[in-house]
Amino acid sequence: MRRAVLLLLALGALPARGEAGAGAITGTITVKRDGASADASGVVVYLVGFEEPPPSAVAVIHQKGKRFIPALLAITAGQSVSFPNDDPFFHNVFSPSPARLFDLGQYPRGETKAKRFPKVGIVDVFCNIHPEMAATVLVLPNRRFARAAPDGGFRIEGIPPGHWMLYAYSRRATSPARTAVDVTAGKTTELALTLSETREGPGHLNKYGERYREPVTYP
């Protein structure tokens, strides 16, 4: 699944045309988790087919209550992410993902470390101390993405006119949902997608490629 997503992200190959005369997309994502309806707030909806420069702002993933918050973060290629430790004990953020291998080492409460993500891809993030901590950084080719509301509603604005592909993705998705979409200047396109998820989270090893002393269980 991850290899397929990386290929889809790499389709962002055309330059953006700016927001002048831009269009918008609105719609609904229906999430089915092992066949039952589920909350859609963990879903990111995004477009590929064109590139945009990243914003100057640094995105943030908090470490709090032995969790990464948010567990899924969408950013634009070239943007940085900060990982502040809000817990009263040490954390060790790392990623084994080929798209962005890194290890921030151990650091205590009140400190933060950041990493820049220069290329598109899926970057899984873990804590080497607490196996239940897992997050994903979705590094996208442009800034045209949105997080779905719990009821699945979403809206993306400032889209250059053209024929693009729209995807919906979550950490538990069996594969991304996708559809082609034609965006017209000054108009809003409406659509609906269904995303299939599984209740089981993917397992992982620690930064040394070894099993954790405690079982890996995700919330």
N, C-alpha and C positions, 0 to 999 in steps of 0.2 A: 504493500500500500504506500509506504513512504517513498519508494522509488518512483511510483506513478505520480505522486504529488509533486516531487521535485521536477519531473518533466513538465508538468502543467505550469508550475511557477516559471520555468525557463521560457515560456512562450511570450513573456513580456519583452518584446524586442523593438517596438516602434516608439519613437519619441512622443511625449504628450503634447497636445496642442493648446494647452492652457485652458482656463475656465471661461474665457469669452465665448459666448454661444454654446455653453455646455448644457448637457441634459442630466436627467436623474433617473434612478431606478428605485422603485418601492415594491415591496412584496412580503411574502410570508414563507417561513421555513417550518415545515412540519417534521418533528423529530420522532422517529420510531426506535425505541430501545428494546431490542429483543422482541419486537412486535408490538409493544405497548407504547402509548403516547408518553412523551417526556418533555421536561422543561427545555426550552431552546436557548437559554441565556448563555450556554457554553459554546455557542456556534459563532464563527466568524464568516462573513460573506464578503467575497472580494472579486475583483476583476483582473484579468490578465490580457495582454495584447499590446500594451504600451508602457513606457517608463516615465517616471517622474523623479526629481531629486527629493531626498529625505527632508523632513522638517528639522529645524535646529534643536528642538526640544529633546531632552533625554527621556526615554520611556522608563517605567519603573515596575519591577516585580518585587513585592515585599515578601519577607520571610517572617511569618507570624503564626504561632500556634502549631509549629511543625508543618506548615503548609506554605506553598508558593501562592501568592495572590497578586494578579489573577493566574490561574493555571494555564491559560492560553492567552498569549499576547501577540497581536499583529503589529508589525512595524514595517517601515520602508527600508530597502537595502541602503546601507550607509549610515543608518541611525544607530545610536548607542542605547544600551539598557543598563540601568543601575539596579543593584540587588542589595538593598539595605537589610540589615539584620535587626528585626524588632523583638526578637526573643531573648530571654535572660540566660542564654547559653550559646555556645559556638555553633556555627554552620560552616559548611564547605561546599560552595556551589561549583559544579563542573558540568561539562557536556562532552559525551563521546561521539557526537554527531560529526560526520565528515564535513558538513557544511560550515561548521564553526567549532573546532576542537578547542576547549579551554579548561583551565582549572584555576579558580580564584583563591584557593587555599583557605585555611581556617581563619575566621575573624569573629569578634565578639559583638554583643549588643551595642547599638549606637553607631557602628561603623557600616560603611557601604563600599562596594567595589563595582566598577562598571566595565562593560565590554562593548566594542563596536562590532556590528554585523555587516560586513561589506558586500555580501552577495546573497541572492535569493536562495531559499531553501527551508527545510524543516530542521529546527535545532531543538533536540530534547535536552532538558536541564534537570539535574538531580542534586541531592545533597549527599556527600560521601559519608555523613554521620547518621542521618536519619533516612532509612530506605523508603518510608512512606511519602517522602517529598518528591513530587514530580511535576514538571511544567513543560510547556512547549512554546518556543518563539517561532512564529510564522513570519518569515522574512519575505516581503512581497516586492514586486517591481514598481509599484506606484502607491499613491495615498488613497486610492478609491476603495475603501473597505469599511465595514461596519460590524458591530456586534449585535446579534439578534436580541430582541426583548424576550422575556420568558414565554410570551405567547407566540413567538416566532416572527413578529413584525420587524422590518428593517427598512432603512432608506439610505441610499448613497447618492450624493450630489456632486456637482462639479465634474461630470464625466465628459470627456471629449466625444463628439459625434463619431460614430463608426460602428463596425461589427465586431463585438468582443465576446469573450467567454466569461461567464459568471460562475463562481464556485461557492459552495458552502462546506465548511470543514469544522470538525471538533476533535478533541483528543481521543474520543471513543468511537469515532466514525469508522465503519468498516471500509469505506472508500469515499472520496469527496463526491457530493452531488454537484451536477453541473448542467448548464444550459447555455446555448448561444443567445445573444441578445443584440438587437439593433438599437442604438441610442441616437436620438434626433435632437438637434440643438433646440433648447427652449421647451422641450417636452419631457414628460415623465412616463417611463415604461413600467407597467405592472406585470409581475410574474409570481409564480409559486413553485417551490421545490420541496422534495421530501428527502430527508437525510436518515440513513439507517445507522444505528449505533449498537454496540455491544456493552453489556454491563461489566465485562472483565477488562481491567487495565493491563497494559503491556508490562511484563516484568523487565527488570534490568539488573546489571551488575554494578559494583562500585567502580571507582576510578582506576583501580588496579586490575579490572577485569575479573574480580573474584566475587563470590556470593557474600551477601551481608550476613552478619551473625544472626540477625533477626529476619523473619520472613518479610518480603516486600508486599505491603498491603496498601492500596490507595483508597482514599475516602470516596 
